[in-house]
Amino acid sequence: MALDELKSAIPDFAKDLKLNLGSVIGNSELPQQQLWGTVLACAIASRSPKVLRELEPEAKANLSAEAYTAAKSAAAIMAMNNVFYRTRHLLSDPEYGNLRAGLRMNVIGKPGVEKVDFELWSLAVSAINGCGQCLDSHEQVLRRAGVDRETIQEAVKIASVIQAVGVTLDAEAVLAE
C-alpha cells in the first residue's frame, strides 16, 4: 500500500505527521469518493512529487474515472482561482473587487461529479493555497448544501497533513543531496 510507504518515508522528527496521515486517511468518516478526491486534489496542490506519486495510484483505484478527473480539475482550477482571488483580496484598493474576473471557470458549474464533492475538494485545495476568499465561498456553498462543519474540517485536516508531509519529505530530499 502506497500510504504505508509514504508513512515509512516520514522521518522520526515528524512522527506526528506519520500518525496524522494514517488517521486522516485511514480513519476518515468521509465517503470514499469525498475522501480520495480530497486526497488526490491535495496531493496535487501540495506540489510534492513524492506525495503525489505515492497517493495517486490509491486515489485512482478508489475513484471512478469521472471523480478522478474532477479531483484533478478541482486542483487545477483552484490553482488559478486561489492566486487571482487571494491577490484581489490582498490589494488595498477595493475597486479590484468590482472588476469582472474574465477568467473561464466552467468546470465549477459542471464538474462531472456531485457539486458537494467538487466544492469540498476546492475548499481543501484553497486551504493549502491560503485563499481566504475562496475558503469562505466554498464553505458557504457547502453549508447551504447541508454539509456539516465536521465534514468540512475533515477535508481541511486532510489538506493540512498532506501539505505538511509534502513539505517535510521535499525538504529532507533536498538536504540529502
N, C-alpha and C positions, 0 to 999 in steps of 0.2 A: 504494500500500500504506500503510495507516494506521501501521504500525510505522515506516516511513521518515519519515512526517510527525511522529510523536511524537519520534523521534530528532532531527529537524531543529529541533524546538522547544526542545531542551535547550541551555541557554547554554554558552558556551565554558568557563566556570569549572568546569563539571560534565562535562567531556569524558569522564572515566572512566565516568560513568553512561551516556553515549551508547554507548560501546564495550561496556560490560557488558550493556546492554539488547539490543544486536544479537547478542551472543554467547549470552546465556542463553536467548533465544527462537530466534534464527536457527540456532544450532549445537547445540541441545539434542538429546540422545540419547533423551529420553523419547518414548514412543509419542504420536502426535498427540492422542489423547483425554486422556491424562495431562497433556501439555504445555498444551493450550489450555484444559482445565478448570482447571488451576493458574493460568494467566494470567487467566482470567475471574474466578475466585474472589478472586484477589489484587487485581485491578483494582477490584473492588467493595470489598474490605476496605481498600484504600488511601484510600478516601473522596475521591479526586481526580476531579472531574468530567471534566477533560481526559483523564486516563489512561483512565478508563472509556469515554468517548466514542470515543477512538482505538482501543482494543484490543478492545472488544466486537464490532464487526462481523466482524473476522477470526476471533475466537473462535467466534462463531455459525456462520460459514462452515465451520469445521473440526470442529464438534461435531455429533453427532446431536441431535435435539430433546430426547431423554431426558438426554443428557450435559449439554447447555446448561442445562436446568432443574436438574439435580443439582448442577452447579457453583454456580449461584445459591443453591441450598438449602444447600450447604456454607458459603457466606459468611454466609447468614442465621442458621443455627443456631449457628455458631461466634461470631457477634457476641454472641449471648446467652450461650452457654456460657463463652466466654473471660472475660467480666465476672464471671459467677457463680463459676466455679471459681478464677479468679485471686483474687477477693476472699476466698473461703473459705480459700484457701491463705495469704493475707497476714495474715488476722486472727490475733492472738496466741493466741486461745482455741481450742485444738484440738477442742473439743466441736462446733464448727460442722461439722467433717468427719464427724461421726456422725449429723447430721440428714439426713432424707430431702430430696432436692432438690425434688421435687414439680413439676418442670418437664417439659413434654412435649418429647420428642426422638425421635419416631417415625421421622423421616427418616434417622436414623443407622442404624436397623435395616433400613430398606427405602429406600435412596437412589435406586433406579431405574437404577443402573449397577453395575459391578463394585465390590465393597466396597473393594478396594485403591485404586481410583481416588478414591473418595469420602474415604477415610482420608488419602490423600496431599494432597488439596485442603484437608481440615480441618486437617492439620498445617501447611500453608503459611499459611493464614489465622491460625492460632494463633501462628505466628512473628510475623506483623505485629502482632497484638493483644497479644503479650507474655505469654501464659499458659503458664507452665512446666508446670503440672499437665496441661494439655491436650496440650502438646507431648510430654511423657513418655508419656501414654496413647496417643496416635495413633502415636507412634514404635514403641511396644511392639507394637501391633496389626500394624503394617506389617512389623516384623522377624519376628514369629511367622508371618506370611503368606509369608515368604521374600524380602521386598524388601530389597535391599542398601543399605548406608549411602550409596553414591554416588547412588542414585536419590533417597533422602531428602534428601541435601544439595543435589541439583539443584533440588528443589522449594523448598528454603529459599533458595537463591540467587535463584531467580525472584522469590520473595516480597520479598527484601531489595532487589533492584534496582527492582522495580515500586514499592515503598513509597518508596524514595529519589527516584525520578523524580517521583512524585506530590507529595512534599513540596517538591521543588525548583521544579517548574512552578507549583504553587499559590502559593508564596512570591513568585516572580517576577511572577505575575499581580497579587498584592496590591501589590507595590512599584511596579508600572507604573501603578497607579490614580492 
